Amino acid sequence: MKKTISILLSVLLVCALLTTTVFAAPADPQQTLTAWLQNADNTQFDYTDTSYPDSLVDWTAFTLAQSGAAPDAAYADYIDEVVKNSFDSLYPSDLARIVLSTTACGLDARVIGGHDLLAALGAVDYTSQVYLSSLAFPLLAMDFSTSFNFPDSTKQSIINTLLAAQQADGGFPYCSVDEGWGISSDCDTTAMAVQALAPYYETDETVREAVDKALVYLKAQQFDTGAFGSPVFGTQSGESTAQVILALCALGLDPTAEEYCKNGVSPVAALESFISENGGGLNYANTEDPLTTYQLLQAYEAYARFQNGEPTLFTYTARPSEPATEPATDTTAPGTESEPPAETAEIPNTGAAVPATAALALLAAAAVLTMQKKHA
């Protein structure tokens, strides 16, 4: 069944490539993306459902806060209730994401929903994790604030497990074990792994070699338009393009440099083609999507910080006062087991700026969105 669904989704993605639509990019992409995310009519977030965290809500709050904009006022109460209700079932990727979002919003990650999320994040056995989101995001979270005091040994275990997952082509896979459809590198996961490893590039020779190989892989995924995505499916993706920009900026590399341009077009310039005339990010089905929108905004913010010589996006600098580091009071580590196999085929979080012209393509979009929400 898994192989059948995987083949079906592949066919449906190809069906989505029948025509293309070109929108005029807004004059100030960062401003319009921010405004789109702050409009509840666009995001349609349900703050009354506190049974389990919605990754779209968390990442949107993080992105707005790190971009100097105001997240939804309901977020603080929402995430407190979510953690209270679902703490025991949170995966490492959930913990990391919530640590990032709450800290960026000026909240104390040690007292969310009555739990110390920093202690829980540090108690995970990362050597058992097979989904790379449960390795890359925790490492990003641990390095986010200077007030965090995670042991170097814990970080090193994440780095070692990440590096062990790198493929021969230099890329990183979504999952490091074969769940029935093989193990293959993808652009998004590779870029996310590079972002997590970036702080160690100058001091760790093994990391430097791995990142250099990953950059070679990423450049091979670039289209003639300057955008990134999946050459296998022929799908250009605003999300993939954004993640590559984030990776380059994290390394202190200029994403508009000639080395990262195709036909004279940089990834930053290519990013504009994935913004609708209303200011939202366009996913592979050419529809506005919060997931695509917040990733585009992250890329623009990361590039702006790079230009201004400021700390990277995954560095907490927004507020002068940091929560003091104290001994953990709750060391329970929820969801520390390896994240379970997905019930449907694993597809990278990528999308192409092409329209879905048939009902089958919309079905594929729904399936992809379901997986993204489950594993982001």
Buried (B, 14 or more C-beta within 10 A) or exposed (E): EBEEBBEBBBEBBBBBBEEEEEBEBBEEBBBBBBBBBBEEEBBEBEBEEBEBBBBBBBBBBBBBBBBEBEBBEBBBEBBBBBBEBBBEEBBBBBBBBBBBBBBBBBBBBBBBBEBBBBBBBBBBBBEEBBBBBBBBBBBBBBBBBEBBEBEEEBBEBBBEBBBEBBBEBBBBBBBBEEBEBEBBBBBBBBBBBBBBBBBBBEEBEEBBEBBEBBBEBBBBBBBEBBBBBBEEBEBBBBBBBBBBBBBBBBBEBBBBEEEBBBEEBBBBBBBBBBBBEEBBBBBBBBBBBBBBBBBBBBBBBBBBBBEEEEEBBBBBEEEEEBBEBEEBEBEEBBBBEBBEBBEBBBBBBBBBBBBBBEEBBBBBBEBBBEBBBBBB
